[in-house]
Amino acid sequence: MEHGDRVSAGLSAAPGARVDAVVVTAMGVEASPFLERATAVGDEVEVAGARRRVLDLGGPRVMLVTCGIGLVNAASAATLALHGSGARILLSAGSAGGMGLDVRVGDVVVGATTVYGAADARVFGYALGQVPGMPERFDADPGLLAAAAGVPADGLTVRTGTILSSDVFVDAERVVPLRHAFPDALACDMESTALAHTAHLTGVPFLSVRGISDLCGPIAGVDFDAHVDDAAERSAVVVLGLLDAALVAG
């Protein structure tokens, strides 16, 4: 059933809409698994360049935001979505590049911490990746981490660790210095740390769940195009499971 057959005028995503959670994806392909599973879908509303819909997921009411690629797009969209919504959770979903040497395409990485890959104010005594005045890294909400850990794996390989974010698509040339600088990083994307930063400032529990679409190799762009759909699907499976655990059961 196409989501157009489930559009509900009662699910408004206009500013001030009340929801249980905000889920942010960068691209439409990453939003599709959530739209496909929704029992009702609100009309699409565009706010400051981000597209959002309110979804009924058979329990939780979620604002699904497609923010566009990049740190500023993510932070702007999340801030506006959270304002006045009453959302108790902010989640980052979609695809990522695999940085850990044992990470494989198709794995899901849950971000216990997130860090900026290009922030460098070490001359002033800050850690690499730390924005001045902010934590060295942004820790995920413990309750959401526990909820993600409790989602049935159903054949998925789910890893928990550090997600690195920057406004750069990481390929074979760029990944070597990043692995040296951030040896514990399992994955990299272009939004999650900005979303974690926003959650830190607004006091909203946050977690990033990303499916691995490529391994930051010499044909990372080709691999990404080939696997982004599957990566988005796997991310959504874990996100939907943890939403049920954190909101419905909780």
Secondary structure, DSSP 8 states (H G I E B T S, - for coil): --GGGGB-TT---STT---SEEEEESSHHHHHHHHHH-SEE---EEETTEEEEEEE-SS-EEEEEE--SSHHHHHHHHHHHHTTT--SEEEEEEEEEE-STT--TT-EEEEEEEEESS---GGGT--TT--TTS-SSEE--HHHHHHHHTS--TT--EEEEEEEE-SS---HHHHHHHHHH-TTEEEEESSHHHHHHHHHHHT--EEEEEEEEE-S-TTHHHHHHHHHHHHHHHHHHHHHHHHIIIII--
